[in-house]
Amino acid sequence: MRVNLESVKDVAELMGRQDYVCDPELALIVFLALKMEKPLFLEGAAGVGKTEVAKALAQGLGYRLIRLQCYEGLDVNTSLYEWNYSKQLLEIKRREVQRCAPEALGDIFSEEFLVKRPLLQAIQSESQGEPVVLLIDELDRADEEFEAFLLELLSDFQVTIPEIGTLRAKDIPVVVISSNRSREVHEATKRRCLYHWIDYPSIEKESQILKTKVPGIGGLLTEEICRFMHRVRQEGFLKTPGVAETLDWAEALILLHRDHLDERTVLETRGCLFKHRQDQQRFLDGCNTFLSAL
């Protein structure tokens, strides 16, 4: 892995060029993960910018981004490889027609007949001459069995295919793992990574994010949105709005030509922030309390 980042400041500047507002603590752990060639484990609530770290790194470094989106039931066939049975069958038929000698048959269980999924693509990225950032997104959504399968990859950057053997990475990919903490990820996984918790941003940081991501937004609207979001996050909603919701809301307000927040505007656009009926009702019941933050 060839990375021309010589300081934490270089990392922060690289992320900034991709419009990612990176605080010093995150820049430091990203720098260490790159230099130590260790996976980076990012944990935090949904919508705080964990996935965007991997995207910004890939864009900034000029690497290919390979994303494995985790879900319940994810298995080896979907994440690592599966055999191309149609191609194997056609090869067997071809050999029968041509009456190939046994020694000329070759092995239909070879890499030629593999369908490579994201993890194997990342391991063998050097064969493509293209460094990669591997994003294992929302690992907490996958089963514990899949997490256990990942341990070999995270420890030695290798995978074992019974019919072929062990395939090792010549160039170690940049690995970013994210978790929304819907369940506790196993300690064995975390031990193989460097860890960073991404929290909801402060009012000042969220204001900077808005100005970076939503060009042309007014100063008053930015200030009101950030104060409002800070107040909302102090309550125990089923799904607390993250930065992603803040950005969607700001864009919606600009499309509606609103330059400040008032009760009518907030009520009409609450669907940008709250995605559960219970949360919307709770917000409606206490709307005046939230508006008092403005």
Backbone bond lengths (Angstrom), bond angles and torsions (degrees), N, CA, C in turn:
res aa  C-N    CA-C-N  psi(-1)  N-CA   C-N-CA  omega(-1)  CA-C   N-CA-C  phi
1 M - - - 1.469 - - 1.520 108.63 -
2 R 1.306 117.06 124.34 1.457 121.78 -176.34 1.529 108.72 -110.40
3 V 1.326 115.64 109.49 1.456 120.77 -177.51 1.519 108.56 -125.65
4 N 1.310 116.96 123.82 1.459 121.20 -178.76 1.521 111.13 -98.88
5 L 1.300 115.26 50.95 1.455 121.08 176.92 1.520 107.43 -115.89
6 E 1.311 116.61 112.96 1.459 120.50 -171.63 1.510 113.99 -102.53
7 S 1.319 118.55 -2.45 1.459 120.06 -179.08 1.524 109.90 -156.22
8 V 1.315 114.91 165.16 1.465 120.63 175.90 1.522 109.90 -61.25
9 K 1.314 116.42 -36.39 1.472 120.39 178.55 1.524 110.99 -61.30
10 D 1.347 116.64 -38.75 1.462 119.96 178.26 1.526 110.97 -60.54
11 V 1.343 116.01 -40.29 1.466 120.38 179.56 1.525 110.33 -64.70
12 A 1.327 116.76 -46.80 1.469 120.65 -179.64 1.527 110.63 -60.33
13 E 1.328 117.00 -40.42 1.459 120.68 179.86 1.525 111.01 -68.53
14 L 1.343 116.88 -39.68 1.467 120.71 178.06 1.523 110.47 -61.99
15 M 1.344 116.30 -44.71 1.459 119.85 178.96 1.522 111.03 -65.83
16 G 1.327 115.85 -38.33 1.458 120.25 178.96 1.513 112.71 -62.73
17 R 1.329 116.59 -35.61 1.471 119.83 178.89 1.523 111.48 -67.21
18 Q 1.334 116.53 -18.97 1.467 120.69 175.75 1.528 111.38 -98.02
19 D 1.351 115.84 16.44 1.469 122.84 179.29 1.525 112.50 62.96
20 Y 1.343 116.61 30.33 1.463 120.43 174.07 1.522 107.70 -105.84
21 V 1.329 116.67 119.24 1.459 121.74 179.72 1.527 107.72 -79.61
22 C 1.322 115.82 108.29 1.460 122.19 -170.74 1.522 109.68 -111.83
23 D 1.330 116.65 118.36 1.460 119.25 178.61 1.532 109.80 -77.88
24 P 1.333 118.35 163.11 1.473 121.48 -174.80 1.526 113.89 -58.38
25 E 1.340 117.94 -37.17 1.465 120.33 -178.39 1.525 111.36 -65.58
26 L 1.337 116.19 -41.67 1.467 119.30 178.46 1.521 110.65 -68.38
27 A 1.330 117.16 -42.42 1.469 120.30 178.82 1.526 110.67 -59.10
28 L 1.331 116.59 -38.67 1.463 120.66 -179.61 1.524 111.56 -64.76
29 I 1.341 117.45 -47.04 1.461 119.70 -176.62 1.528 110.99 -70.42
30 V 1.325 117.78 -32.53 1.465 120.49 175.16 1.521 109.80 -66.07
31 F 1.318 117.15 -43.56 1.474 121.51 178.40 1.522 110.45 -58.29
32 L 1.337 116.67 -46.60 1.464 120.20 -178.74 1.525 111.41 -65.42
33 A 1.338 117.08 -40.28 1.468 120.24 179.10 1.522 111.06 -62.01
34 L 1.324 117.24 -40.15 1.464 121.07 179.23 1.523 111.17 -67.03
35 K 1.315 116.70 -45.60 1.460 120.42 -175.94 1.525 112.31 -73.24
36 M 1.331 116.65 -34.91 1.469 120.70 -178.94 1.524 112.17 -88.02
37 E 1.342 116.38 -6.06 1.460 122.51 -178.32 1.529 110.99 54.82
38 K 1.333 114.27 48.32 1.458 122.05 179.05 1.521 108.89 -114.64
39 P 1.348 117.99 148.29 1.468 120.05 173.31 1.527 110.29 -62.81
40 L 1.310 115.89 147.83 1.459 122.36 177.94 1.518 108.53 -108.00
41 F 1.331 116.54 119.44 1.464 122.10 -179.39 1.520 108.75 -101.54
42 L 1.340 116.42 115.80 1.459 122.50 -178.98 1.522 109.31 -110.44
43 E 1.313 115.40 125.53 1.458 120.38 -178.43 1.523 109.32 -124.84
44 G 1.315 116.39 149.59 1.457 120.77 179.94 1.512 110.16 161.49
45 A 1.302 116.33 173.67 1.462 120.93 179.65 1.525 110.94 -64.50
46 A 1.317 115.42 159.51 1.465 119.93 178.32 1.528 110.24 -63.60
47 G 1.336 115.53 139.35 1.458 119.91 173.80 1.505 115.95 85.78
48 V 1.354 118.36 14.27 1.466 119.20 -179.48 1.533 112.91 -97.77
49 G 1.345 117.27 -2.19 1.461 119.11 173.85 1.511 115.53 109.49
50 K 1.334 118.80 20.02 1.468 120.59 -178.62 1.532 111.07 -69.45
51 T 1.317 116.15 -48.79 1.468 120.05 179.64 1.522 111.26 -62.12
52 E 1.337 115.90 -36.11 1.462 119.78 -178.69 1.515 112.75 -64.32
53 V 1.342 117.57 -25.07 1.467 120.19 176.75 1.522 109.77 -60.30
54 A 1.333 116.31 -48.11 1.467 120.52 179.56 1.523 111.40 -63.44
55 K 1.325 116.20 -42.29 1.464 119.49 -179.97 1.537 111.24 -63.46
56 A 1.325 116.17 -43.65 1.463 120.11 -179.78 1.523 111.07 -65.02
57 L 1.334 117.02 -39.95 1.459 120.52 178.05 1.527 111.20 -62.67
58 A 1.336 116.36 -46.89 1.461 120.10 -179.30 1.530 110.76 -60.76
59 Q 1.321 116.88 -45.48 1.463 120.45 -179.98 1.523 111.29 -65.75
60 G 1.335 115.81 -43.83 1.455 119.55 -177.11 1.519 113.06 -67.84
61 L 1.337 116.74 -38.59 1.463 120.84 -179.24 1.523 112.29 -83.50
62 G 1.334 116.41 -13.64 1.461 119.94 -176.35 1.509 112.55 76.15
63 Y 1.356 116.25 26.55 1.459 121.54 -179.44 1.529 109.59 -96.16
64 R 1.309 115.15 158.07 1.457 120.70 173.77 1.528 108.90 -76.99
65 L 1.320 117.26 135.73 1.458 121.63 176.96 1.529 109.28 -95.34
66 I 1.342 116.10 122.16 1.461 122.33 173.65 1.522 106.55 -111.28
67 R 1.319 116.48 120.24 1.469 120.73 -174.67 1.516 110.76 -114.67
68 L 1.324 115.31 125.54 1.458 121.75 172.96 1.518 107.84 -109.26
69 Q 1.323 116.06 107.17 1.462 120.83 179.39 1.524 108.68 -85.06
70 C 1.324 117.10 118.90 1.458 120.92 -175.64 1.525 111.17 -84.64
71 Y 1.313 115.31 152.10 1.458 122.42 177.33 1.521 108.26 -160.63
72 E 1.313 116.78 163.83 1.454 121.17 179.84 1.527 109.71 -64.03
73 G 1.324 116.63 128.60 1.457 121.23 -179.26 1.516 113.61 96.26
74 L 1.333 118.17 -1.51 1.465 121.34 177.41 1.528 109.31 -58.79
75 D 1.333 116.50 132.65 1.468 119.58 -176.47 1.517 111.00 -133.39
76 V 1.335 115.08 -176.51 1.463 121.51 -177.11 1.516 111.62 -61.98
77 N 1.338 117.20 -40.43 1.469 120.43 -177.15 1.514 111.82 -60.83
78 T 1.319 117.32 -32.52 1.463 121.34 -178.47 1.516 112.23 -88.45
79 S 1.328 117.29 -32.15 1.467 120.38 -172.42 1.520 114.14 -99.41
80 L 1.338 117.88 -30.16 1.466 120.58 -173.92 1.521 112.66 -112.80
81 Y 1.314 117.30 -63.87 1.466 120.48 -178.06 1.522 109.63 -165.46
82 E 1.324 114.17 164.58 1.455 121.43 164.51 1.520 107.50 -149.86
83 W 1.301 116.12 160.92 1.458 119.73 -179.78 1.520 110.38 -83.65
84 N 1.327 114.95 141.30 1.459 121.33 177.38 1.523 107.90 -83.26
85 Y 1.342 115.24 86.24 1.463 119.93 -172.74 1.524 111.99 -64.37
86 S 1.306 117.66 -34.98 1.470 120.08 178.83 1.519 110.70 -63.52
87 K 1.327 116.74 -44.01 1.458 120.81 179.68 1.519 110.32 -66.45
88 Q 1.341 117.14 -39.59 1.464 119.85 177.73 1.520 111.03 -62.51
89 L 1.329 117.31 -42.88 1.463 121.41 -179.48 1.522 110.96 -64.32
90 L 1.322 116.83 -42.97 1.469 120.31 178.20 1.520 111.08 -62.95
91 E 1.332 116.54 -37.62 1.463 120.40 179.08 1.526 110.76 -66.44
92 I 1.328 116.28 -40.10 1.462 119.57 177.30 1.523 110.61 -62.92
93 K 1.344 117.01 -43.76 1.470 121.04 178.56 1.528 110.80 -62.60
94 R 1.346 116.37 -40.87 1.468 119.85 179.99 1.518 110.56 -61.40
95 R 1.295 115.66 -43.03 1.461 119.39 -178.80 1.521 111.72 -67.02
96 E 1.323 115.82 -36.24 1.470 119.27 177.50 1.523 110.64 -63.98
97 V 1.335 116.39 -43.78 1.471 120.89 -179.38 1.519 110.67 -64.52
98 Q 1.340 116.82 -42.47 1.461 121.30 -177.64 1.518 112.49 -83.29
99 R 1.349 115.78 -4.84 1.461 121.11 179.39 1.522 110.86 50.43
100 C 1.320 114.95 52.58 1.463 120.28 -178.99 1.515 110.54 -65.46
101 A 1.312 115.54 144.87 1.461 120.94 173.96 1.520 109.04 -66.29
102 P 1.320 118.40 148.29 1.468 120.57 -177.62 1.519 113.53 -52.82
103 E 1.343 116.40 -38.80 1.470 118.70 -178.30 1.526 112.36 -70.68
104 A 1.321 116.92 -14.39 1.467 120.38 -179.46 1.524 112.43 -96.96
105 L 1.331 115.66 0.07 1.450 118.90 -174.72 1.522 113.19 -70.64
106 G 1.328 116.14 -36.24 1.455 118.51 -175.88 1.523 110.44 71.89
107 D 1.286 115.96 -171.37 1.467 121.51 -174.97 1.522 109.29 -114.92
108 I 1.322 116.10 120.16 1.469 118.26 178.52 1.520 111.38 -79.19
109 F 1.336 116.53 -6.97 1.465 120.45 172.97 1.523 108.77 -104.01
110 S 1.332 114.34 63.82 1.467 121.99 178.25 1.527 108.35 -127.09
111 E 1.328 116.59 174.88 1.467 120.26 -176.02 1.523 112.23 -61.03
112 E 1.322 116.28 -25.08 1.460 120.26 179.58 1.528 111.49 -59.68
113 F 1.332 116.55 -27.37 1.465 120.76 -175.13 1.527 112.19 -106.64
114 L 1.314 116.35 14.59 1.462 120.70 177.85 1.523 111.21 -88.96
115 V 1.331 116.48 139.40 1.462 122.03 166.36 1.526 105.70 -99.29
116 K 1.310 116.64 110.80 1.457 121.14 -172.74 1.523 110.69 -85.35
117 R 1.312 115.36 124.44 1.451 122.76 176.78 1.535 109.73 -95.52
118 P 1.346 118.78 177.49 1.476 120.94 -170.07 1.527 116.22 -50.73
119 L 1.328 119.13 -44.71 1.464 120.08 -176.54 1.524 111.53 -65.34
120 L 1.311 117.06 -42.76 1.461 119.82 179.21 1.526 110.79 -70.17
121 Q 1.315 117.65 -36.33 1.465 120.57 175.46 1.524 110.88 -58.33
122 A 1.335 116.17 -41.70 1.468 120.23 -179.81 1.523 111.27 -67.62
123 I 1.341 116.86 -41.83 1.463 120.93 179.64 1.520 111.27 -62.31
124 Q 1.329 116.84 -37.30 1.461 121.01 -175.65 1.528 112.53 -102.99
125 S 1.318 116.80 23.62 1.465 119.73 -177.05 1.523 112.53 -62.42
126 E 1.366 117.45 -27.88 1.471 119.28 -177.87 1.516 111.12 -65.67
127 S 1.363 117.08 -26.07 1.465 119.30 178.89 1.521 111.26 -69.39
128 Q 1.339 116.57 -20.43 1.459 121.07 176.70 1.524 111.51 -91.88
129 G 1.347 116.32 -4.74 1.458 120.12 -177.24 1.511 112.58 65.81
130 E 1.333 116.47 30.82 1.458 120.85 -172.52 1.522 109.94 -139.77
131 P 1.345 119.09 108.26 1.470 120.34 176.87 1.520 110.82 -65.31
132 V 1.333 116.09 151.99 1.461 119.57 -173.74 1.524 111.27 -132.94
133 V 1.331 114.10 157.34 1.458 122.84 164.19 1.517 105.80 -108.87
134 L 1.338 116.76 119.43 1.456 122.10 178.49 1.524 108.43 -96.50
135 L 1.320 116.86 117.20 1.457 122.63 177.75 1.521 108.68 -104.44
136 I 1.338 116.75 114.28 1.461 122.47 173.03 1.517 105.56 -99.68
137 D 1.318 115.76 97.48 1.461 121.95 -166.13 1.526 111.80 -93.29
138 E 1.336 115.02 130.40 1.468 122.97 176.81 1.530 111.04 57.99
139 L 1.320 115.80 56.88 1.460 121.54 -179.76 1.527 111.52 -59.32
140 D 1.320 116.89 -29.71 1.464 120.22 -178.95 1.524 112.99 -64.10
141 R 1.325 118.12 -16.54 1.469 120.97 178.23 1.527 111.66 -81.16
142 A 1.331 117.43 -19.79 1.465 120.83 -179.52 1.525 110.28 -80.80
143 D 1.326 115.56 163.29 1.460 121.11 178.10 1.526 110.35 -72.77
144 E 1.330 115.91 158.27 1.459 120.52 178.37 1.525 111.28 -64.15
145 E 1.332 117.72 -28.40 1.466 120.74 177.95 1.522 110.75 -63.20
146 F 1.331 116.40 -40.60 1.464 119.27 178.01 1.525 110.34 -67.87
147 E 1.311 116.93 -39.25 1.464 120.56 178.57 1.528 110.34 -60.09
148 A 1.342 116.83 -40.98 1.464 120.74 178.07 1.525 110.44 -63.70
149 F 1.327 116.90 -38.61 1.468 120.86 177.81 1.519 111.66 -61.21
150 L 1.331 116.67 -32.32 1.465 120.76 -177.94 1.535 113.92 -68.95
151 L 1.327 117.21 -19.40 1.459 120.03 -171.24 1.527 112.98 -58.76
152 E 1.331 117.60 -39.70 1.458 120.63 179.01 1.525 110.42 -63.06
153 L 1.313 115.86 -41.91 1.465 120.08 179.35 1.526 110.92 -62.96
154 L 1.321 117.00 -46.45 1.459 120.55 -175.90 1.526 112.43 -72.44
155 S 1.325 117.76 -27.50 1.463 120.92 -179.16 1.516 111.93 -78.90
156 D 1.327 116.21 -49.80 1.460 120.80 -170.12 1.520 113.63 -122.37
157 F 1.312 117.72 2.15 1.460 122.36 -176.84 1.524 110.22 49.91
158 Q 1.334 113.43 52.44 1.451 120.97 176.51 1.522 108.74 -145.52
159 V 1.326 115.35 157.00 1.462 121.16 176.32 1.523 107.65 -134.57
160 T 1.325 115.15 151.66 1.460 120.57 -178.39 1.520 109.71 -114.12
161 I 1.328 115.16 124.45 1.458 122.38 175.35 1.524 106.61 -111.53
162 P 1.326 119.40 115.61 1.463 121.31 -171.67 1.527 114.37 -50.64
163 E 1.342 117.78 -42.12 1.467 120.52 -175.78 1.528 112.97 -75.13
164 I 1.326 117.14 -18.27 1.466 120.85 -174.58 1.519 111.82 -114.67
165 G 1.323 116.52 -43.81 1.460 120.63 -175.88 1.517 110.31 123.85
166 T 1.310 114.88 -156.80 1.461 120.77 -177.02 1.524 110.52 -94.58
167 L 1.330 115.78 128.85 1.465 122.17 177.36 1.523 107.73 -108.89
168 R 1.325 116.43 123.13 1.461 122.03 -176.31 1.521 110.46 -110.34
169 A 1.313 115.06 146.95 1.465 119.93 176.87 1.530 109.40 -78.45
170 K 1.325 116.76 129.12 1.462 120.50 174.52 1.526 110.15 -79.28
171 D 1.320 115.97 -40.79 1.461 121.98 174.65 1.525 107.45 -113.55
172 I 1.325 116.21 119.96 1.458 120.40 -176.64 1.527 109.92 -71.08
173 P 1.321 117.67 125.24 1.473 119.60 179.58 1.523 111.50 -73.74
174 V 1.313 116.26 158.35 1.457 121.15 169.40 1.526 106.55 -75.71
175 V 1.328 117.35 125.07 1.461 121.60 -176.40 1.524 109.34 -117.85
176 V 1.325 115.53 126.01 1.461 122.16 174.57 1.519 107.96 -121.77
177 I 1.328 116.56 125.85 1.463 122.42 178.40 1.519 107.96 -115.13
178 S 1.323 116.75 132.64 1.458 119.56 178.35 1.518 110.22 -117.40
179 S 1.331 115.28 152.24 1.460 121.61 177.22 1.515 109.40 -147.59
180 N 1.339 116.04 134.17 1.466 121.42 174.80 1.530 112.01 -89.73
181 R 1.322 115.15 1.26 1.462 123.35 178.89 1.528 112.49 61.20
182 S 1.336 116.52 38.83 1.453 119.75 171.28 1.527 110.07 -71.21
183 R 1.327 116.35 -21.34 1.462 123.46 167.88 1.532 107.22 -145.56
184 E 1.305 116.00 162.91 1.454 120.53 -179.46 1.520 109.55 -78.60
185 V 1.330 116.71 124.26 1.463 121.03 176.05 1.526 108.58 -76.12
186 H 1.323 116.79 143.50 1.455 121.74 -173.23 1.528 111.85 -63.42
187 E 1.321 115.36 146.07 1.466 120.92 -179.45 1.526 111.86 -61.59
188 A 1.331 117.69 -32.14 1.469 120.47 179.60 1.519 111.14 -61.62
189 T 1.328 116.85 -33.95 1.462 120.64 176.61 1.523 110.73 -70.21
190 K 1.324 116.33 -46.52 1.464 120.08 -177.62 1.524 112.01 -64.86
191 R 1.350 117.25 -32.54 1.468 119.97 -179.61 1.519 111.85 -62.66
192 R 1.304 117.08 -25.07 1.463 120.98 -177.97 1.526 112.65 -88.02
193 C 1.324 116.28 1.83 1.463 120.99 -173.21 1.529 111.01 -127.39
194 L 1.315 115.16 166.04 1.453 122.00 162.57 1.530 106.63 -93.96
195 Y 1.318 116.73 142.97 1.462 121.04 -168.48 1.529 111.18 -116.79
196 H 1.345 114.64 142.23 1.464 119.40 173.28 1.522 109.12 -149.26
197 W 1.318 115.64 133.28 1.461 122.11 176.03 1.523 108.50 -96.13
198 I 1.343 116.15 126.26 1.465 121.07 176.48 1.519 107.96 -103.49
199 D 1.321 116.18 114.25 1.460 121.87 -177.31 1.524 109.76 -94.45
200 Y 1.329 115.47 171.57 1.465 118.91 171.09 1.529 107.97 -60.43
201 P 1.314 117.45 142.85 1.475 119.43 -175.57 1.523 112.13 -73.79
202 S 1.325 114.76 157.23 1.461 120.40 171.32 1.531 108.98 -69.02
203 I 1.328 116.23 169.02 1.462 120.22 178.18 1.525 110.02 -58.82
204 E 1.322 116.19 -41.82 1.468 120.40 -177.60 1.532 110.83 -66.00
205 K 1.340 116.64 -44.22 1.466 119.23 -178.84 1.523 110.97 -67.95
206 E 1.321 117.75 -40.91 1.463 119.89 -179.84 1.524 110.58 -65.78
207 S 1.318 116.31 -34.67 1.460 119.95 175.42 1.520 110.66 -61.96
208 Q 1.326 116.20 -41.81 1.468 120.29 178.07 1.526 111.00 -65.38
209 I 1.332 116.56 -39.35 1.466 120.47 178.27 1.525 110.60 -62.66
210 L 1.331 116.74 -43.99 1.463 120.44 179.27 1.520 111.68 -61.12
211 K 1.320 116.50 -45.40 1.462 120.08 -178.84 1.528 111.03 -65.10
212 T 1.342 116.45 -30.47 1.462 120.69 179.96 1.520 111.81 -78.22
213 K 1.338 115.89 -42.84 1.463 120.77 -172.38 1.524 113.69 -89.79
214 V 1.341 117.22 -22.33 1.466 120.52 -177.14 1.527 108.47 -123.33
215 P 1.316 117.79 80.24 1.465 120.86 -178.09 1.529 111.44 -59.18
216 G 1.294 116.07 139.38 1.447 120.74 176.19 1.508 114.67 89.35
217 I 1.309 118.99 -2.12 1.466 120.16 179.52 1.529 108.95 -71.38
218 G 1.311 116.27 139.15 1.454 121.11 -176.96 1.519 112.87 -72.44
219 G 1.315 115.48 154.66 1.457 120.65 -178.50 1.513 113.06 -64.60
220 L 1.350 117.48 -41.06 1.456 120.62 -179.64 1.523 110.96 -65.02
221 L 1.341 116.70 -45.45 1.462 120.84 -179.90 1.530 110.44 -63.33
222 T 1.310 117.24 -41.57 1.466 121.21 178.08 1.520 110.84 -59.00
223 E 1.327 115.97 -47.78 1.458 120.67 -178.74 1.524 111.34 -62.50
224 E 1.331 117.12 -43.17 1.460 120.57 -178.41 1.528 111.48 -67.75
225 I 1.323 116.94 -41.80 1.465 120.84 178.95 1.525 110.08 -60.15
226 C 1.320 117.44 -46.69 1.462 120.99 -175.46 1.521 111.67 -67.85
227 R 1.329 117.59 -38.95 1.464 120.31 177.12 1.528 110.25 -66.11
228 F 1.334 115.64 -41.12 1.460 120.74 -179.87 1.528 110.44 -63.27
229 M 1.332 117.26 -45.90 1.466 121.16 -178.71 1.521 110.82 -64.56
230 H 1.316 116.28 -38.91 1.469 120.15 178.55 1.528 110.11 -60.91
231 R 1.324 117.01 -39.68 1.467 120.90 179.31 1.527 111.17 -70.14
232 V 1.320 117.04 -41.88 1.463 121.23 -179.45 1.525 110.70 -60.63
233 R 1.325 117.07 -39.44 1.471 120.92 -176.11 1.525 113.22 -72.37
234 Q 1.305 116.56 -7.36 1.463 119.18 176.13 1.523 112.01 -81.97
235 E 1.338 116.22 -9.07 1.464 121.14 -179.46 1.532 109.77 -98.88
236 G 1.330 115.51 161.11 1.460 120.44 -176.00 1.515 113.24 -95.10
237 F 1.319 117.55 65.32 1.460 120.75 177.39 1.528 110.11 -72.78
238 L 1.330 115.97 156.49 1.460 119.71 176.33 1.523 110.26 -58.95
239 K 1.317 116.46 -41.78 1.467 121.56 177.62 1.522 107.73 -132.12
240 T 1.309 115.44 99.95 1.459 120.79 179.44 1.526 109.67 -68.28
241 P 1.324 118.58 128.98 1.468 120.05 -179.42 1.526 111.79 -61.18
242 G 1.319 116.14 133.74 1.457 121.79 178.60 1.515 111.83 -98.42
243 V 1.321 115.14 -169.05 1.464 120.36 179.50 1.526 110.56 -64.63
244 A 1.329 116.50 -34.07 1.469 119.92 178.22 1.525 110.77 -58.31
245 E 1.332 116.45 -41.73 1.463 120.48 178.05 1.527 111.30 -68.60
246 T 1.319 116.77 -36.73 1.470 120.19 176.71 1.528 110.49 -58.78
247 L 1.319 115.91 -45.64 1.472 120.07 -178.17 1.524 110.85 -66.63
248 D 1.335 117.03 -41.77 1.467 120.15 177.64 1.531 110.30 -61.13
249 W 1.320 115.86 -43.68 1.456 120.76 -178.45 1.524 110.97 -63.85
250 A 1.324 116.45 -44.90 1.460 120.16 179.42 1.528 111.06 -60.32
251 E 1.325 116.51 -43.13 1.469 120.31 179.12 1.526 110.54 -63.32
252 A 1.347 116.17 -41.38 1.466 120.04 179.18 1.524 111.19 -63.08
253 L 1.328 117.25 -41.40 1.464 120.74 -179.86 1.528 111.33 -64.52
254 I 1.330 116.52 -38.03 1.462 119.91 177.88 1.533 110.09 -66.29
255 L 1.343 116.45 -41.74 1.470 120.04 178.08 1.520 111.70 -62.02
256 L 1.333 116.48 -29.95 1.465 121.75 178.64 1.531 112.33 -88.84
257 H 1.338 116.00 3.25 1.471 122.38 177.46 1.535 111.54 61.20
258 R 1.325 117.01 39.41 1.464 121.43 176.29 1.520 108.85 -97.92
259 D 1.317 116.20 132.15 1.464 119.58 -179.99 1.529 112.38 -110.98
260 H 1.330 116.50 2.45 1.459 120.51 174.83 1.525 108.38 -158.97
261 L 1.323 116.19 167.27 1.461 120.73 -179.57 1.522 111.01 -97.95
262 D 1.315 115.69 136.65 1.464 121.33 169.96 1.532 107.21 -138.74
263 E 1.296 117.25 174.75 1.462 120.66 -173.98 1.519 112.05 -59.97
264 R 1.316 116.79 -44.54 1.464 119.23 -178.57 1.524 111.16 -62.22
265 T 1.325 116.96 -44.61 1.469 121.17 -179.24 1.523 110.88 -60.94
266 V 1.330 115.68 -46.16 1.461 119.86 -178.16 1.520 110.91 -62.99
267 L 1.326 117.16 -44.14 1.460 120.47 -178.69 1.525 111.82 -65.82
268 E 1.317 116.89 -40.13 1.468 120.73 -177.79 1.524 111.86 -68.28
269 T 1.309 117.06 -30.28 1.472 120.58 -173.53 1.527 112.53 -107.36
270 R 1.310 118.24 15.50 1.468 120.69 -176.18 1.530 112.44 -63.60
271 G 1.339 117.00 -20.91 1.459 120.47 177.87 1.516 113.44 -66.35
272 C 1.316 117.51 -15.78 1.469 120.54 175.22 1.527 111.31 -75.78
273 L 1.334 116.42 -21.85 1.464 121.35 -173.16 1.522 113.17 -106.60
274 F 1.327 116.50 -41.54 1.461 120.42 -171.86 1.526 109.71 -113.55
275 K 1.330 115.82 123.24 1.466 121.27 -173.19 1.524 112.57 -110.97
276 H 1.345 116.09 9.45 1.459 121.07 175.43 1.529 108.97 -123.41
277 R 1.333 115.60 140.80 1.464 119.31 -178.77 1.530 111.17 -59.59
278 Q 1.347 116.66 -41.37 1.468 119.78 -179.52 1.520 111.10 -61.89
279 D 1.332 116.51 -38.98 1.461 120.13 179.70 1.530 110.63 -66.80
280 Q 1.322 116.53 -40.46 1.467 119.28 179.34 1.526 110.60 -63.80
281 Q 1.328 116.18 -41.54 1.456 118.83 179.92 1.523 111.19 -67.12
282 R 1.311 116.29 -40.40 1.467 119.27 177.88 1.521 110.74 -63.29
283 F 1.333 115.83 -38.02 1.458 119.80 178.49 1.530 110.52 -65.72
284 L 1.334 116.50 -43.18 1.466 120.05 179.76 1.527 111.05 -62.21
285 D 1.319 116.25 -38.96 1.461 120.07 -179.12 1.528 112.52 -65.91
286 G 1.345 116.25 -31.96 1.461 119.29 -177.52 1.502 113.89 -116.22
287 C 1.331 116.98 26.44 1.466 121.75 -173.24 1.530 111.99 -55.59
288 N 1.319 117.48 -44.03 1.468 120.15 -177.40 1.530 111.88 -61.20
289 T 1.329 115.75 -34.08 1.473 120.16 178.51 1.519 110.59 -63.69
290 F 1.334 115.94 -42.90 1.462 119.35 -179.37 1.525 111.16 -70.98
291 L 1.323 116.93 -37.71 1.454 120.66 -179.88 1.523 111.80 -66.63
292 S 1.314 117.07 -23.09 1.467 120.09 179.61 1.517 112.23 -65.64
293 A 1.348 116.31 -15.78 1.468 119.45 178.67 1.516 111.67 -74.00
294 L 1.323 118.43 -15.44 1.462 121.27 -176.07 1.522 111.05 -77.78
